[in-house]
């Protein structure tokens, strides 16, 4: 009798609305080392967002907010396209997979691939056109790094059977288009002084938000020299 009461209490306390958080909930083959590694590759977009958040918190650079806003807009656009195309994934991951969530459970185009396509294109254009002072070798190295990360993510989505090769290729191509378009829009907003106007907002000033990454860029070497000069000045005082 007591055992039956316990089971009834357990069943009544279960919330049927509970579902896994699919952004970090990844299924992989426990007997396949490459499958295990691919699960980590699929988490790279999360790492990118964490990097952008950390970049803003530590430096208060407005560019971090601009990039993050673009990634969010790109994600919303991906969900809209998926809802229109309604192409299923190559493998079923259960009824709870992205069911009744803000994200679409369809597979075309791949959200991870589109995310990395956006990140790859926007960052590469920044390397080539915005970040002054970089040598040609450093620009090429930066582009190679982001392209390699994007390739790893795209590979993982196919290898883990979350998407077909076609869904991944389309997703990456759409990401490249949205990334380049967003870069042009941001450039236009800069020319129209809209970015400068946003920086005059009270909340931006209260948070010490700046755009030195674009308006007054400084290299790590220059920052280090300034640090040495401040350190030397402090030593002279004491």
N, C-alpha and C positions, 0 to 999 in steps of 0.2 A: 504493500500500500504506500509506504514511504517512497519507494523507488518510483512508482507511478506518478506520485505527486511531484517528485523532482523533475521527471521528464516533462510533465505538463507545464511546469513553471519555466523550464528551459525553452520549450517550444513557444510559449506565450511571450517570452522576452526577446525572441529573435525578431529583428527588424528586416522585413522583406525588401526594403528599399536599399539595403547595403549592397554596394557593388565595388569592385576593385578600381583603384586609381590607375587608369590605363596608360598614363604618361610615363609611369615608372614601373608598371606591372608588365613584365616581358616574359613570355614563355620561350624556353630554349631546351635543346636536347642535352641532358645531363651527361651523356656519354660522348659528346662531341665537343672537343676543346674549342674548335672554331665557332661552334654555335654559342658557347659560353662567352667567347670574345665578342661575338656579334651583338650579344645582349648589351655589353658595355658601349659598343659603337652606337647603338640606338639611343643611348643616353646623352650623346654629345650635344644635341639641341638644348637639353636641360642645362648642361654645363655652359653653353654659350649665353643663355639668359642669366645664369648665376654670375658669369663674368661681367656682363653688362651692368647688372645691379651693383656688383662689388666695385666696378669702375666708377659708377656715379657716386656711391657712398664715400669712397676714399678720395676722389678728386673733385666731385661736384661738376664734372664736365657735362654740358648739355648734350653733347654728341651721343653720349651713352643713352640718354632718354630718346633721342631721335631714332637711333638704331633699334631700340627695344619697341618703340611705337610702330616702326615699320614691320618688325617681325610679327607683332600682334595683328596688325591690319592684314598682313600676308596670311596668317592663320585663319582669320575670319573669311577671307576670300577663298581659301582652300575648302572650308566647310560649305560655302555657297556652291562652289563648283561640284563638290561631291554630291550635294543634295539634288543637283540638276542631272548629273550623269547617272548616278545610282548604279555604278558598276560594283559588284560584290568582290570581296577579297578572294584570293585563291584557296584559302583554307578557313574553316569555321573555328572560331575561338570560344564558342559557347554563347548562350543567349544573353549573358550579362556583359559581354564585351561592348563597351561604349554604348550601352543601352540606356536611353533616357538621360543622356549626358549632354553637355554643350558641344561635344565633338561628334562628328558623323562617323558611323561605323562602316561606311563604304570605303572602297579602295582606290578609286580613280578621282584625282591624282593623289599620289603618296604625300601625306602631310610632312613627314620627316624629310623627304627628298626636296619638297618645295621649300621648306624652311632652310635647308642647307644651300639650295640654289640661290635663294635670296641673300643669305649671309655671304656666300662665296662671291657673288657679283657685286654687291654693295661694298664689301670690304676691299675687293680687288680694285674697284674704281677709286676708292679712297687712297689706296696705295699709290696708284698711278697719277691721280689728278689733284689730290688734296693734301697729302702729307708731304710737305716740302722738306728738303734737306736729306731725304733718303737717297742712298745710292741706287744705281740700277740693280746691283746684286741684291740689296736688301728688299727692293720692291719685288723682284723675281722670287726671292725666298719666301716672302710673305704670301704671295699668290700661290706658290707651291704648297705651303702649309694648309691654307684654307681649302684648296682644291683636294688635297689628300684627305682632310677631315670629311669633306663632302662625299668623296668617293667611298670612304669607309662606312658612312651612314647609309648611303644608297645600297651598297653591297649587303649590309646587314639586313635591310628590310626584305630583300629578295631571298637571302639565305635562310632567314627565319620564317619564310613563307607568309609574311604579313602582306606582301604585295607581289604582283607579277613584274617582270622586267619592264613591260610597257607602262605600267602604272608609275614605276619609279622614274623612268625616262621622261614621261610627260610631266610628272611632278617637278623634277629638276629643271626642265625647260621652262615651265611656268614660273618657277622661282627665279630663274635668270632674268626673265622678262619683268617680273614685278620688282626685282632688286634694282635693275637699271632704270626702270620708270620712276621708282621712289627716289633714287639718287638725283635724277633730273628735277623732280619736284622740290626736293630739299634745296638743290642748287638755285632754283628759281626763287624760293622763299628767302634765301640768303640775299639774292640780288635785290629783291623788293624790300629788304630790311625787316621782314616779318620776324625773323629769328632774333634780331636785335631788339625789336619791340617786346617780344615775349620775355626777354631777359630783364626788362625794366619792371615787370610785374612785381608786386610786393612780396609774393611768396617766393619768387626766384631770388630776390635780394635777401630775403630772410634766411634762405637756405644756402646763400653764397654760391648760387649757380653761375657758372661762367662758360665761355665758349673759346677758351684759349687754344683749344685743339685746332681751331680754324682761324680765329682772328689774330692770335698772338702765339703761334706754336713755339715750343721750346723742346729741344732734344734732351735725352737723358744725360748726355755729356755736359750740356750747358747747365742743366739743373744741378748736376754734381759739382760743377765749378762754382756755382752760386753758393752751394752748401759749404764748400771748402772756404770760400771768402767769409761767410757768416761765422764759421767756426774759428777762423783766424782772428776775426774782429773780436769775438767773445774772449779768446785767449789773451788778447792785448788788454782788454778791460780788466780782467782778473789777474 
